[in-house]
């Protein structure tokens, strides 16, 4: 007889990339470290070369940023399932730009997660 609930394959870790943009390298390091902490707390795995940043203002168009283009490449190659950002504005400063980039990612099976609300939940213990 077959069991009613067949055993499931172990769940694979979720592959993520981290992204932040800011002219100050120290600020970027801090944002990427916070994102890495959230990923680790969730059991997500940051892919090799997946901690990506740009040293620019958020108003700069995403496609003109080398780091963002690297992230788009990871999405194209289907190496990531999630992009972790400090805030959604890091992807696109205006609604139209953000929506276009979000569509690009979603068409490749990639979700966008903002660290800020998740970090607040982890720090206050609401995530348990």
Buried (B, 14 or more C-beta within 10 A) or exposed (E): EEEEEEEEEEEEEBBBBBBBBBEEEEBBBBBBEBBBBBBEEBEBBBBEEBBBBBBBEBEBEBEEBEBBEBBBEBBEEEBBBBBBBBEBBBBBBEEEBBEBBBEBBEEBEBBBBBBBEBBEBBEEEEEE
